[in-house]
Amino acid sequence: MEYCLFTEPQGGATYDDQLAFAQTGELLGFDGFFRSDHYLHMGDDDGLPGPTDAWTTLAGLARETSRIRLGTLVSSVTYRVPGILAIQVAQVDAMSGGRVELGLGTGWFEREHRAYGIPFPAKRFGLLEEQLELVTGLWSAPVGTTYSFTGDHYRLAEAPALPKPVQSRVPVIVGGAGPRRTPELAARFATEFNIGFQPEDVIAEKFAGVRAACERVGRDPHTLKLSVALPTLAAASEAELDRRAANIGRTVAELRGDTNIVGGRDEIVAKVERLAALGAQRVYFQLIDLQDLSQVEYLGAEVLPRLPR
């Protein structure tokens, strides 16, 4: 089992906030620091001080951390053309010494696209399929050869397919609750399938679906890592839980249930043990308040040592 911090900086966080999270997580033994890839805040907050670009941020963190893995959950195919994305990720992989992971998805937040003038086509699964093929194809092309591709959405003509990542295979994360195309793309291109923000019965269903998709394409299902990303509220006391919930505009009662990770050490351990029994091999603890380093410290010092490995 692996345990990662997952943040949503578009809600209001500086680069320094993210750096503190990543460095604290690294010090306490978390396996990864992942962030969303968004440019517009959601909800009623003001989003100050404004957005930070995911891959610019990860490039900085690559130079200011030494062990923790770094990635997106997930980048939208609408933001970047795949040839440039392949260069960006390979470069950050080199800057980190081979610690980068790429989460890639179709994107969903139409208002964000309107705000920044980013095209938002109604149908985006074709873009995702071609970007997955292109990015992995560029990385895997032998040095000294070129890579060409002709699809419905992109065309590459004798790209030099450079630079290469440090890792022989950059981990690629595909996720979502779609019943057919998402698991098929994960089975074909991904090293990890992620399901987020779902109750345990849905997680079990989606894990079974992607395993079946692997079998349909002739892939051993055990070669695909299964993961979950869940909103997390952690504290040693109910009073502290109440305070943390209020800081993000929620109540503990709203957050408790079959989906989120909420409570003290024993509650969180029990939840993670159930997720592991469903087949999860990595858990992303989604923490909303990036000014609350003490929550990271509680998770790392009090909870992480008790979790199954």
N, C-alpha and C positions, 0 to 999 in steps of 0.2 A: 504494500500500500504506500502511496505517496500523498503528501498533503501540501497544498499550495494556497497562497493568498491570492484573492481575486478582487480587484478594485474597479470602481466606476468613476474615474477622475473628471468626467464631463460634469458631474454634479457640483464641482467646486474644489479644485485641488491644484496646487502648484507642482512644479517639478520637484521642489524640495520636499513637499509632503510625500510624494511617491518614493523619492529616494530614501526618506526615513523609514517608510514601510518596508521597502525592499531590504535595506541594510539590517533592520531589526529582525525581519523574518529570516534572513540568512544567519544572523547570530544565534537565533533561537532554534534553528534546525529545520525550518520549513524547506520543502524541496523546490518550490517555485514561486515567482511573483508574476502574476498575469494581470493584464488590464484590458478593459473594453477599448474599442476603437470607435469613438464617437466625437463629434464636433459641436453638439448642442445639448444643453442640459435638459433634463426631463422633470416634469412635476412643477411645483410652485416655487422652488428656490430660484435665486437670482443667477446661479451659475458662476458667481465671481470666484476667482479672478478671470475666468474664461477658459476656453479649451486648451488642451495640450495635445500635440500630434503623437499618436501611439508609437510610431517607429522612430521618431526623433527622441522621444522619451527613452525608449528601450536602448537606443544607441548610447545615451548618456549613462544609463544604469549599467550597461555592459562594461563601461570603464570604471565604474565606482562600486562594483561588487566582484566577487571572485568565485563563488560556488553556485549560488542559487540560479535555477533556470528561469528564463525570461521569455514571455510571449504574449500574444493577443488571444483574447477570447471574446469575440473573434473580429478579424478585419473583414470589412465589406468589399465584395468584388466591384462595387460601384466607385470606390475611391481612387483606385490606382490601376493603370494598365498592367498586365501581368509581367511583361518584360522588365519594367521598372521595379515592380514588387520583388521579382526574383533577385535583382541586384541589391535592393535595400536589405532584404533579409539575409542574403549571403554576406553582405558587408557587416551587418550587426553581429552575425554569427562569428565572423573573424574577430571583431572588436571584443567579443565576450569569451573568446577561446573555445567556441563550440558549445554554447549553452542556450541557443535560441530555438523556439518552437513557433510555428505559424498556425494560428487558427484562422480559418477562412470560411465565410458564409455569404449568403445572398444579400444581406442587409434588409432592413425592414422599416427604418424610421424616415418616412417620406418627408415630414416637415423639416428635418435636418437637411435633407438634400435641397429643398426649396430655399432654405435660408442661405446656403452657401453656393447655390448655382450648380449643384452636382446632378447630372442626369440620373433619373430614377425610372428605368423602364419597368413596365408592368410585369414582364416575365424575365426572371433573373437566374433561373436554374441553369439555363444554357450557358450564361456567363460563368457561373461557378464551375460547371463541368470543364469548360475550356480552360479557365484559369488554373484549375488543379492540374490538368494535363500539361499545360504550358510551363508552369513554374517547376514542376517536378521533372519535366523533360529537359528544360534548360540546365538544371542542376546535375542531371545524370548523364548528359551528353559528354563523351570522352573529351579530355583536353586536346586541343588541336583540331577538333571537328566543329562544324557549324550545326545549327539547329533551325529547321524550317517547319512551319505549321500553317495549314490553311483550314479555317473553320468558318462557322456562320457569323462569328463575332470578331475574331482576331485573325491576323495574318502576319507571320514572321518569315522573313526571307534571309536565310543564311546568317542568322544571329550568331555571334561568336560564342555565346553561352558562357560568358565570364562575368564576374568572378565566380569561382566555385566556393560553396560553403566549406567551413572547416570540418563539420560533421559529414561522414560519408552519406548519411541520410538525415536531413533535417526533419524532425518530427512534424507531421502535419495533422492538425485536429479538424475534424468535420463533425458538426453537431446539429441537433434539432429534433423536433418531434414528428417530422413528416413521415408518413407510413411507407413510402416506396422509394422516392428518388434520393432522399437523404441517406438512408442506409446503403443504397446501391453505390452512391458516390464514396461513402466512407469505406465500403468494402474494396473498391477499386483503387483508391488513391491515399487513404489516410493511414496513419499509424495509431490514431486514437479516435474513438467515437465518444462524443460528450452529449449528455442530456442534462438540461438545466431547468430549474424552477418547476419540478414536477413531483407529485407524491410517489410513494414507494411502489404502488401497484403499476403506475405508468412507467416508472424506471425499469421495472422488471419486464414489462411488455416491450419497451424499446430496445433493451439489451437483447431480448430473444429475437427481435426483428432484424437487428444488424448481424447477429450470429448467422441467421438463416440467409441473409444476403451474402455473407462471406461464402457460405457453402454453395450458393448458386453460381458464384464466379470461380469456384475452385480454390478458394483461399482457406487456409486453416483459421478458424475463428479465434484460436488462442494467440494468433499473431497480432490481433487488434486489441489495443488497450481500451478498457471501458472506464469512463469517468462520469462524475456528476458535479454540477456547480449549483450551490444552494445558498440563499441568503442566510447569514449567520449573525446571531446575537448571543454573546457569551459573557458571563460574569459569575462571580462567586456568590452573589446574593440577589434576592428579588429586588431590593432597592436599587442596586446597581444596574440590573436589567431594565428596570423602569426608567432610570436616568438615560441609559443608552438608547432605549427605544424613543424616548421623547426627543432626544437630540436629532433623530432622523425623521421626526414627525409621525411616529407610529406608536402603538401600544404593544405591550408584551402579549396581550390577549389576541391581538390581530395576527401577530407573527407566529405564535405557537400553533402546532397542528402537525399534519402528516408530511408536510413539505419541507419547511425550513429547519435549520439547525439552531435551536434556541435552548438556553439554560446554562446550568453549571457543568462542572467537569463530568459528573456521572451521567447526566442526561445526554451530553454530547457523545461520550464514549458509547453509550447504548445505541444512539442513532447511527454512528459510524459503523458499529458492528453489524447492524441490520443492512446498511448499504453494502458492506463487504460481502455479506451472505448473498446478496442479490447479484454479485459479480463485479462490483465497482473495484477498480484498482488504483484510482486516484480520486481525491476529493478536493474540490475548490471551495474554500470558505470565502463567500462573498461578503466583504465588509464595506459598508456604505460610508461611514464616517472616517475620512482619511486624516482628520485631526486627532483621532482617538488612538494614539499609539499604545495606551495602556491595555486596550482590548487585544491587540496583537501580543503583547507581553503576557497577558493572562492565558491566551490560547497556547502560546509557545511554552511557557514555563509550567503551567498546571495541567493542561489538557493533552498536548502533543505527546509527552512521555507515556501516557496511558493508552494511546491509540494503537490498534493492531498494525503490525508491519508485515 
